[in-house]
Amino acid sequence: MKVMKFGGTSLANWQRFRAAADIVVQSAKNESTAVVLSAPATVTNGLIEMVNVAVDGGDYQSVLAKVEQVFNALYGDAASVLSAAQNEYLANKLQQQLQFWRNKLAGMSLLNECPEGVEAAVLVGGEKLSSALMVEVMKAENYSADLFEPESLLVGYGPCLESAVDIEASKLRFNQLDLAAAHVWVMPGFTAGDSDGKIVTLGRNGSDYSAAVLSACLQASCCEIWTDVDGVYNTDPRVVSDAKLLSQLSYQEAMEVSYFGAKVLHPKTVVPIAQYHIPCYIRNTLNPEAVGTLVSNAPDETGLNVKAISNLDDQTMFDVSGPGMKGMVGMASRTLGAISRSGVSVSLITQSSSEYSISFCVATEDAIKAKYALEQEFELELKSELLEPIEMRHQLAIVSLIGDGMRTHQGVAAKFFQALAQATVNIVAIAQGSSERSISAVVEQRKTKHAISACHQSFFDVQHYLDVFLVGCGNVGAGLLEQIKQQCEMLKEQHIVVRVCGIANSKQMLLDAQGIDLARWQGLFADSEQAADIEAMLLWAKDQQLLNPVFVDCTSSEHVSDQYLAIMNAGLHVVTPNKKANTRDMDYYRSLRQTALKQRRQFLYETTVGAGLPVIDNLKKLLFAGDKLLRFNGILSGSLSYIFGMLDEGMTLSQATSIARDKCFTEPDPRDDLSGMDVARKVLILAREVGMELELSDIHVESVLPSTFDAAGDVETFMSNLPNADAVIAARIEAAKATGKVLRYVGQIDDEGCKVKIAEVDARDPLYSVKGGENALAFYSRYYQPIPFVLRGYGAGTDVTAAGAFADILRTLNWTREVGA
């Protein structure tokens, strides 16, 4: 015989009830079947509310009316598939139950109290009415059907509203039944009877427990628990969107998963099926074709060392410590004994090897009771200061890795702790059982989502997320968003998902934790009414508990770059083409690196020197390999590379600058390029990378513009006056050409310091042929001389800069994988 259990959501309305009945019919075609039913969804909660309202002297009739409405609708919709006699029988059954409820509620209201035995009899009414309907539906399907009465068959013991079942005693009662008298047996869940035959209830998840107990009593071929999910997932799908369905669990794994917070299974349910070796399937009423999750002692075929990541929230940790703990036999026993006598369950225990302290977790709702028990037990020790005052730490959660394969697989604990560290989750305490089937860490509850997401990415082959917050959506920012959109499908094939969760400019911002639709971001952004506020953005990002958030600064704003410390302290990586931060004072420069190291965040700025060229990365690799920079020559401005190339071809400075501006090669105000300060900042960044402690004021800067030229006024005034500088520049070009040289605007680092200037270079110089917007950097080092190490490529334009920033964003993922590996 097979046992099947259907929960309240599977019975919430006639459509779902009918689906459950169809599943029973399919089972009954192959073998006799026993069915355990819950009350329809909302009914049990309604009955509890009804009791409370009656005891308080309130209007319980309105609550009862809602419960009655559920059954009127359910029975009414079922009427079409039943005979007139069946409908009359069910109507009488419903009226009898309603009258029973009214009588009991009237007594409660009169006495302002409700004995537990009466409450139990009231609460199980929903299950009785569900079961009565299922029996009649089975009869309508031409199957013989009858009821198991749990109050006379299941022997309950313990608290009236939280009873357990004596399975061996119950089996003796079932053995006296003629099971062949019906092909389908139906039993109300949640219900048992005490030694006097009075109704008791089986507590939370009581119907699942009823099914497990019934399976044991009948020695069933299997137990199927039908819910509204496809089975047991490796973690909570509400926390991790790509949680994976588990095809099988051992009984021991199921017990660990159920204890540490899995909602589909309850520890009470697992005990009987494990004790009597009953295979148990967790399946979905709304998707009956899905195979679900099998809980059994069958050999594991999943190949997974870690099966699941569970969490137990709302925990309080106690710390019992003091000199009186050291060497005192029985202190642990007294501690746990006091907790046990107070009726509080301990979730986790850990003790220091010095014997100075013992720590344990209990449910926060039991914390006051536990503290009182400890203070009573150790009253003398506390007064004499042999023990320190009992400490409680609230708002904690227990995150656990679970899997039988952990026993034979090395490095699981290390990987677990690395994943938590990568997610900046502080571990309060650690515990591992001798079976090595689970390892648990106590963490702050606000970091639970972070911890689970990090562990899920580390232990399961799933998507790795990069959550981008872009500030500055002009040319480079918009180009970056377009590149992310174009590459998203290719990256998904590599299990990488880039979600743009925030876009901001100086006026407004748009936030979406699931990722902004990049196909229509301009419209969404234009419609956003949220004012730009980086501090508010960081608080929002923190609340979302994103695992790998990346702040991308595509502005040239000093106001934004001044906030990088706060951004990294908030847990975000920083990627920036903005040169302002790296060229501020040395104190700020050092603070950026110290904060990145302390917060385990990446500060990446590859595009600040060579746009899309990997300048910083290659320079760092040379230095890490023991090389030393002797001198540097480079063309570091794509816009000036273009302008000086046009000068080679006979164009005047004003003409070349105007064309470069029209092509967006220069800044909106070309003076920013022609002044040489942009190149000076790049030279300063390079100099600092090789260890030179310089300020921007230490860089000698020669402007492209002659010293006699008046560059005042707005941009249009400047551009109209620029031809006045043409003659001076033309004269320098001719002088250089007379000696076989060309003019290039270069940055230099040597023993004399750093300078930015117009230089004359001949054909032997690597910079001679660099023009048209290209950058070229020649590093003369201990390893690379007399021929330098040269990097050359386009250094101006939206696409190459955006591509460089995109590459830096992806580098934060490499860091994540490396740390979490």
Order of alpha helices (4+ residues) and beta strands (2+ residues): beta-alpha-beta-alpha-alpha-alpha-alpha-alpha-beta-alpha-beta-beta-alpha-beta-beta-beta-alpha-beta-beta-alpha-alpha-beta-beta-beta-alpha-beta-beta-alpha-alpha-beta-alpha-beta-beta-alpha-beta-alpha-beta-beta-alpha-beta-alpha-beta-alpha-alpha-beta-alpha-beta-alpha-alpha-beta-alpha-alpha-alpha-alpha-beta-alpha-alpha-beta-beta-beta-beta-alpha
